[in-house]
């Protein structure tokens, strides 16, 4: 909704009977406001951190657990689990999860030895339920397969050093 072009809105309104156009305008506005509120609300990772850390202590945190979190759209648990499995700070993972670009998430996923099925489920947590994968999803799969774990680890270390430097500045 947020990215709907003016042309799409105009087309929608041109197909709407005149007596319903005000109602459609209000509905579009309400939908955009709701999506904006949902996507910008602060996330609370405290409970997810405690739960996922407990799973790790019990030896139950693995790719299968991460996949299930992502499949069930448990955003906070997915982010925390990916953080722990890739040994990346949550401050690195959360901006990647929020980004409209998906490429960055390939890095910690490769470090965590995820399969494409898990990566795809993680990427889907960024979409509204039931949405089709974004255009370019197959290209991401190819990029993920080509990415070496060593290169992903180097890049992730670089991001973490940069994050630490930014916090101490």
N, C-alpha and C positions, 0 to 999 in steps of 0.2 A: 504494500500500500504506500509506504513512504517513498518508494522509488517510481511510483506510477507517473508517467509523463503526462503533460497537459493534453497531448493528443489522445491518450487512452481515456482520460477523464472526459474529454470533449465527446469522444465516440460513445462512451457510456451514457452521457447525458443526452446525446442526439437520439439515442434509441429509447430513451425514457419518455413516456408521455408527459406533456407540460405540467399537468396537475401533480405529478410526483417528483418533479425536478428539485424542488426545495427540500423534500424529504431525503432524496438521494444525496444532495449536498451535505445535509446534516449527518447522514449516516456515514458518508466518506470522512467527514471531519471527525466524527466520534471514533471511527475505526483508526484513523491516523493518530489521534490523541492517545488511544488505548495502546497501540503498538509502541508509540514513543515512550509512554510511561513505563511499559513493561521492559523495554530494551534498555532504558536508562536507569532503572531502579538499582540501587546498590545491592550487591549480592552478599549474603552472609555465609562465609565459609567455615565458621567456627564449628558447627555440629558436624559438617562433612569432614573436616580435618580430624576431629576426634574419632569419628567412626572409621574412616579409611586408615588412620594410623593404627587403630586397634586391629583391623584386618591384617595389616602388615606385621604387627607384633605376633599375631597368631599364625603367620605364614600363609594367609589366605588371600593376599593381594597379588594378583597376577593379571596377565592379559585377559583371561576369561572374565575376571571381575570387572575390569575396565570396560570390556565389551558390553557386559550386562548393564552397567551404569549408563553407558551411552545409549544402548538400545531402549532403555526405560526412560531416557531423556532426563536423567538425574544430573543436571548441569554441574552443580557444585561438586558432587562426588566424582564426576568424570574429570573435572579440572584437577582436583586434588590427587586422584589416582594417577593421572598422567604425569603430574608433577613428581610424585614419589617414584613412579616406575622409570622415569627418565632422569631422575636426580636433578631436576630443574626447579628453581624457586617458583612458587605459585605466582609471584609477581611477573615471571616470564610467561607463564602459561595463560593467565587470565586475559592479557591483551590479545594474545593469539586467538583465544576463544571468542573474543568480542569483535575482532577484526572482520570487515566484510571480505577480505582476501583470505583464501584458505591455504595458500602455499606454506605459510609459516608453521602451521600445525604439523606438516609433514616431518619437520625436524625432530621435535621431541618424540613423535610416534616412531620414527626410525630408530632413535636412541633406545626407546623402550622395547624394541623388537616386536612391534605390532604387525599383524597381518593387515592386508588391505581391507578385509572385512571389518576389522576393528577401526581402522582409520576412517572408513566410510561411515560407520556408525557415529564416530566422534564428530565428523563433519556435519552429519544430519542433526546433531543437537543444536547447531547454529540456525537451523531452518524451522519454520513453523511446522507443527505436526501434520503429516500427510503430504508435505511438499515434495515435489520431484527434486532430485539432485540438481545443483546449479549447472548451467552450461560449462563445459570444460572439465567436468568430473572425470571423464576418461583420460584426459590429458594429465590430470593430477595423479591418476593411478600409474601412468607411464613414468612421470617424474619421480614418484615415490619408489618405483621399482628400480630406477636408475640411480637413485641416491644411495651413496655408500654410508654405512654406519659411521665410519671414521670421519667422513666429511660432516655428517650431521653432528657428531660429538664436538668437533672443532667449532662449528658455528654456534652450538648451544653454549659452549664454554665462553666464547666471545660475548654472546648476549648477556651471560651472567656476570662477567667482569664489567661490562658496560653498565649493567643495572646497579652493581655494588658501587661503582665509581659515581654514578648519578646520585645515589642516595647519600653518599658521604660528601658530596660537593655542596 
